[in-house]
Amino acid sequence: MSQANSAQSVRIRILVVDAPPGVRFAVQRGRSDLLEPLNGQHEPLRFEFSLRLGLPLSTGSVNFLGEFAQGSPSERFVYINSGTLAGQSGSPWTRRAKLKLAFIPPEVVETVLHSGGMIEARVHGTMGDGGPVCASVNPNSVVWGVAPDVA
C-alpha cells in the first residue's frame, strides 16, 4: 500500500444478513451520529460509506481514516449498532458490534484502488442467543470481498 495517500478513498458496503426480526441496525458515524441502512428493514441490511486512506502504518497496514473509522490507527474498526444504540427506543437490545478493518485482505484494498468497485463485508446479524451481533466480530464470521460500485 505504499502509494496510498490521503487523497485516496474507498467505498465500503456492509451487508448484515440474517438479522433478528424487528431489531433496528445502524452504522455509527463519529461519536454518536448514525447511518441508517439504505433499504430500510429489507434483507440484507445494506450500509454504504467512504473511508479515506492515510499514509500506511509503520507495519505497512492500510490506515483507514474518516468519520466511520473508530479506534486507534492500528486498531481501526467500524461500529454496527443495534437496538437502543441504533435509535430504537423500547428495544430490549442495546448492542454494538466491531468490524475490525485490519482484517480486510490487502489484495481486496489493492483491487478496489486499481480496478474500481467497492469493499464489501457480509456479516451474520444474529448471535447464538438470538440477539443482534455484538462485541468484536470474529474475523472468520465476516466475508470481505470486492463488489461492483452500483446503487
Salt bridges, closest charged atoms under 4 A:
ASP18 OD2 - HIS124 ND1 3.52
GLU36 OE1 - ARG24 NE 3.59
GLU48 OE1 - ARG11 NH2 3.37
GLU48 OE2 - ARG13 NE 2.80
GLU48 OE2 - ARG46 NH1 3.19
GLU67 OE2 - ARG29 NE 3.62
GLU110 OE1 - HIS114 NE2 2.81
GLU120 OE2 - ARG13 NH1 2.99
ASP129 OD2 - ARG95 NH2 2.45
